[in-house]
Amino acid sequence: MSTDPVGRFLTALDPDHREAVGARPREEQERLAAAWERELETDTELDSLDELSPQAAEAEAARRVLGREAG
């Protein structure tokens, strides 16, 4: 597993979003990855999901970050 936050964030995204975010400047990718890590650390709902499926928790956090970005 990659320890690079951007790589981990991109892996958590669905393929369409992964391609779109991957095309953005590195600074923006790093900003989104940092927001994703904060979401994983601070959201208590994701803690329960993480115990059942770490990948699902990471994907949900990624969706939330991109949702805030879009809206």
Secondary structure, 3 states (H helix, E strand, C coil): CCCCHHHHHHHHCCHHHHHHHHCCCHHHHHHHHHHHHHHHHHCHHHHHHHHHCHHHHHHHHHHHHHHHHHC
